[in-house]
Amino acid sequence: MLPGDRVGIAALSGPVDPERLALGIAALEQLGFVPVPASNLGARSGMFAGGDAERLAAFHQLAADPSITAILFARGGHGVLRLLPDIDWALLAARPRAYVGFSDLTPFLLEVVRRLGLVAFHGPMVAVDFARGQDEAERASFLGALAGRYPAEQWFAGSLREGDEPARGVLLGGCLSLLTATLGTPYAADLEGAILLLEEVGEPPYRVDRMLAQLRLSGRLDRLAGLVVGHVDDGDRPLAPEAAWRELLADALGSFTWPVGIGHNSGHRSPNWTLPLGLPAVLDAAGRRLILGAS
């Protein structure tokens, strides 16, 4: 994806604030892209950006447009899980492109990786990150990722466990609550050998602990290569990597031996760096770095 490309803006989840959408579209235009809004961006049906059928139809219309090189999502919220069985995956496979989002989009992005064999991007959303404004590192991360500039290094604040050597595996993951919501369904991610990204927002420590316990009990964490943790907070304040979050993780995941990096700049807080899900990566917990596109 390069400046001058047409970029779709989809809404599969919650209703989109028009002012924030306008700010996000302007930011994309400043980067040189041509935004193509989905037809349901102004729609509202309860907690969704239109009914299920309306959201799907608008998304499929974007997906069928051969001139669109990437589809970004306007916002998260809730709604994607309702739509997964009815997404036209054959249509998406016929027109490969980049998909960028996070939060509620986590299961969709992981299905793009699993079903289509594509890299999907855990990254900024139009009426969220682009609307608030990105710093230089965020913009560089986004533009570099979508232009395929790999290998690339990203840094994190610390490590809970370094391991004997750097971990190697395919980068997968996203929002913790969505990963747990898919357990017991056909859309639960296969994490064997993966470097797992986790991030979350608006969840108190006891619920974060419960979700980690659910993942652990499911067996999905047994054969990880490593874990990297992005922004995690309870809605009011971050769970500081060197304090509450470190203690919670150590207690919840103490039985595992794979390396754990904490304090990566990804997720619901600013900055939100772009990460390529489905791409091989190296987690160097001792060096506090994630090397994307390396194996």
Secondary structure, DSSP 4 states (H G I P E B T S, - for coil): --TT-EEEEE-SSS---HHHHHHHHHHHHHTT-EEEE-TTTT--BTTBSS-HHHHHHHHHHHHT-TTEEEEEES--SS-HHHHGGGS-HHHHHHS--EEEE-GGGHHHHHHHHHHH---EEE---IIIIIHH---HHHHHHHHHHHTT--SEEEEEEEEEE--SS-EEEEEEEEEHHHHHHTTTSTT----TTPEEEEEE-S--HHHHHHHHHHHHHHTTTTT-SEEEEEEEB-SSSB--TTTHHHHHHHHHSTT--S-EEEEES-SSSSP---EEETSEEEEETTTTEEEET--
